[in-house]
């Protein structure tokens, strides 16, 4: 049986039997892969650490593969506190939404950059928002932040807009509930999350766009922030 190999991360693990665990991998070449692995005498967090890049080898034709080897590559990113919760959040998004056995190179690279930024204790929200919107776009559910979907005119910084489900943005009155300043939409479209107003609207909008993708099932990791 042919082995498969790829750079990747372990993004989730849980005990399967007394001697085996199931690992969810996010890999460069194959996207999301699930494998069963032997636990041995080491604790699961030690033998199969989260937030650790590595070279992973597995085999199998069924949905659940068999791990052949995991070799750590580079420094383990020891996230702490709120930064650890952010890491769990990114992992849960990938576990729920990443493509199974199909590469997502741009998301893989952004995941690594996000983890490194969190490990350096940089501002958390810009990493989370950028990851959310790029993931939504990669899954084919993004839309333009630069054009009014109804008129075709460019989004104007000084005007306000409402989002239409699965379509885009239309101009609205500034006093409408959930109206978003055009300036903030342009910032989001350019992945510029450097002011509080943009971050506020970006968080609300990303949750709105993620909700149908998640099938109405809440993300458990969000509870950690409460």
C-alpha positions as CSV (number, residue, x, y, z in Angstrom):
1,X,0.0,0.0,0.0
2,X,1.4,3.4,-1.0
3,X,2.5,5.9,1.6
4,X,1.5,9.6,1.3
5,X,3.7,12.3,2.7
6,X,3.2,16.0,3.3
7,X,4.1,18.9,5.5
8,X,1.3,19.5,7.9
9,X,0.0,20.2,11.4
10,X,-2.1,18.2,13.8
11,X,-5.1,20.3,14.5
12,X,-7.2,18.0,16.6
13,X,-6.7,14.7,18.5
14,X,-8.9,12.5,20.7
15,X,-8.5,9.1,22.3
16,X,-9.8,6.2,20.2
17,X,-8.9,3.2,22.3
18,X,-6.5,2.6,25.3
19,X,-3.6,2.5,22.8
20,X,-4.8,4.5,19.8
21,X,-5.8,8.1,19.0
22,X,-7.5,9.7,16.1
23,X,-5.7,12.7,14.7
24,X,-7.1,15.4,12.3
25,X,-4.3,16.7,10.1
26,X,-4.2,19.8,8.0
27,X,-1.6,19.2,5.3
28,X,-0.1,21.2,2.5
29,X,-0.6,18.7,-0.3
30,X,-3.8,16.9,0.8
31,X,-5.8,19.4,2.9
32,X,-7.7,17.7,5.7
33,X,-6.8,14.1,6.5
34,X,-7.9,11.9,9.4
35,X,-5.6,9.1,10.7
36,X,-5.5,6.6,13.5
37,X,-2.2,6.5,15.4
38,X,-0.6,4.6,18.2
39,X,-0.4,6.4,21.5
40,X,2.4,4.5,23.4
41,X,3.4,5.6,26.9
42,X,3.7,9.3,26.1
43,X,0.9,11.7,26.8
44,X,-1.1,12.6,23.7
45,X,-0.1,16.3,24.0
46,X,3.6,15.3,24.0
47,X,3.6,12.7,21.3
48,X,1.2,14.6,18.9
49,X,1.4,18.3,19.8
50,X,-0.9,20.9,18.4
51,X,0.6,24.0,16.7
52,X,3.7,22.0,15.7
53,X,4.7,21.9,12.0
54,X,6.0,18.6,10.8
55,X,6.5,16.1,8.0
56,X,3.6,13.6,8.2
57,X,3.5,10.2,6.5
58,X,0.3,8.0,6.3
59,X,-1.2,5.2,4.3
60,X,-4.7,3.9,3.6
61,X,-7.5,4.1,1.1
62,X,-10.5,4.6,3.5
63,X,-11.6,7.8,5.1
64,X,-9.7,7.0,8.2
65,X,-6.0,6.5,7.3
66,X,-3.1,5.0,9.4
67,X,-0.3,7.2,10.6
68,X,3.1,6.0,9.6
69,X,5.3,8.8,11.0
70,X,5.2,12.3,12.4
71,X,8.5,14.2,12.5
72,X,8.4,17.6,14.0
73,X,9.9,20.4,11.8
74,X,10.9,23.6,13.5
75,X,10.1,25.1,16.9
76,X,6.9,24.1,18.8
77,X,4.7,27.2,19.1
78,X,3.7,27.4,22.8
79,X,0.5,29.6,22.7
80,X,-0.8,30.8,26.0
81,X,-3.9,32.4,27.4
82,X,-6.1,34.1,24.9
83,X,-3.6,33.3,22.2
84,X,-4.1,29.6,22.8
85,X,-7.8,30.1,22.6
86,X,-7.3,31.8,19.2
87,X,-5.2,28.8,18.1
88,X,-8.0,26.4,19.1
89,X,-10.5,28.6,17.2
90,X,-8.4,28.4,13.9
91,X,-8.1,24.7,14.4
92,X,-11.8,24.2,14.8
93,X,-12.6,26.3,11.7
94,X,-10.3,24.1,9.7
95,X,-11.7,20.9,11.2
96,X,-15.2,22.0,10.3
97,X,-14.6,23.7,6.9
98,X,-11.3,22.7,5.2
99,X,-11.5,20.6,2.1
100,X,-10.9,16.9,2.7
101,X,-8.0,15.4,0.9
102,X,-7.8,18.4,-1.4
103,X,-5.0,21.0,-1.1
104,X,-5.6,24.5,0.2
105,X,-2.1,25.9,-0.1
106,X,-3.0,29.6,0.5
107,X,-4.9,28.7,3.6
108,X,-2.1,26.4,4.8
109,X,0.4,29.2,4.5
110,X,-1.9,31.7,6.2
111,X,-2.5,29.3,9.0
112,X,1.3,29.1,9.6
113,X,1.7,32.8,9.5
114,X,-1.2,33.3,11.9
115,X,0.2,30.8,14.4
116,X,3.6,32.6,14.3
117,X,1.9,36.0,14.8
118,X,-0.1,34.6,17.8
119,X,3.1,33.1,19.3
120,X,4.7,36.5,19.2
121,X,1.7,37.9,21.2
122,X,0.8,40.3,18.3
123,X,-2.7,41.7,18.2
124,X,-5.1,38.8,17.9
125,X,-8.1,40.1,16.0
126,X,-6.4,41.0,12.7
127,X,-5.1,37.5,12.4
128,X,-8.5,36.0,13.1
129,X,-10.4,38.2,10.8
130,X,-7.9,37.8,7.9
131,X,-8.1,34.0,8.3
132,X,-11.9,33.9,8.4
133,X,-12.4,36.0,5.2
134,X,-9.6,34.2,3.3
135,X,-11.1,30.8,4.3
136,X,-14.6,32.0,3.2
137,X,-13.2,33.2,-0.1
138,X,-11.2,29.9,-0.7
139,X,-14.4,27.9,-0.2
140,X,-16.1,29.9,-2.9
141,X,-18.5,31.9,-0.7
142,X,-16.8,35.3,-0.8
143,X,-18.0,38.4,-2.7
144,X,-16.6,41.8,-3.7
145,X,-16.1,44.4,-1.0
146,X,-15.5,47.1,-3.7
147,X,-18.7,47.2,-5.7
148,X,-22.4,47.8,-5.0
149,X,-24.0,44.5,-6.2
150,X,-27.2,46.3,-7.2
151,X,-25.8,49.3,-9.1
152,X,-22.4,48.1,-10.1
153,X,-20.8,51.4,-8.8
154,X,-17.7,51.3,-6.7
155,X,-18.1,51.3,-2.9
156,X,-17.7,54.8,-1.7
157,X,-15.8,55.5,1.6
158,X,-18.3,58.1,2.8
159,X,-21.4,56.0,2.1
160,X,-23.1,53.2,4.0
161,X,-24.0,49.7,2.9
162,X,-26.0,46.6,3.9
163,X,-25.1,43.0,3.1
164,X,-27.4,40.8,1.0
165,X,-27.1,37.1,1.8
166,X,-24.7,35.4,-0.7
167,X,-24.7,38.4,-3.0
168,X,-22.8,41.4,-1.7
169,X,-23.5,44.9,-0.6
170,X,-26.1,47.6,-1.5
171,X,-26.2,51.2,-0.5
172,X,-28.3,52.1,2.6
173,X,-29.0,54.9,4.9
174,X,-26.4,55.5,7.7
175,X,-29.0,55.1,10.4
176,X,-30.1,51.6,9.3
177,X,-29.3,48.8,11.8
178,X,-26.1,47.0,10.7
179,X,-25.2,49.6,8.1
180,X,-21.5,49.4,7.4
181,X,-19.4,52.4,6.4
182,X,-17.9,52.0,2.9
183,X,-14.5,52.9,4.3
184,X,-14.7,49.7,6.5
185,X,-15.7,47.5,3.6
186,X,-12.8,48.7,1.5
187,X,-10.5,48.0,4.5
188,X,-11.8,44.5,4.9
189,X,-11.5,43.8,1.2
190,X,-7.8,44.9,1.4
191,X,-7.3,42.9,4.6
192,X,-6.5,46.1,6.5
193,X,-7.7,45.6,10.1
194,X,-5.9,48.4,11.8
195,X,-8.8,50.4,13.4
196,X,-11.5,49.6,15.9
197,X,-14.4,50.5,13.7
198,X,-13.2,48.2,10.9
199,X,-12.6,45.4,13.3
200,X,-16.0,45.7,14.9
201,X,-17.8,45.5,11.5
202,X,-15.4,42.7,10.3
203,X,-16.2,40.5,13.2
204,X,-19.9,40.9,12.8
205,X,-19.7,40.3,9.1
206,X,-17.5,37.3,9.3
207,X,-19.8,35.6,11.8
208,X,-22.7,36.3,9.4
209,X,-20.9,34.8,6.5
210,X,-19.6,31.8,8.4
211,X,-23.0,30.8,9.9
212,X,-24.4,29.0,6.8
213,X,-21.1,27.2,6.2
214,X,-21.1,25.9,9.8
215,X,-24.7,24.6,9.4
216,X,-26.0,26.4,12.4
217,X,-23.7,24.4,14.7
218,X,-21.9,26.8,17.1
219,X,-18.1,26.7,17.4
220,X,-17.1,25.3,20.8
221,X,-13.9,27.3,20.9
222,X,-15.9,30.6,20.9
223,X,-17.1,29.7,24.4
224,X,-13.5,30.0,25.7
225,X,-13.5,33.7,25.1
226,X,-16.6,34.3,27.2
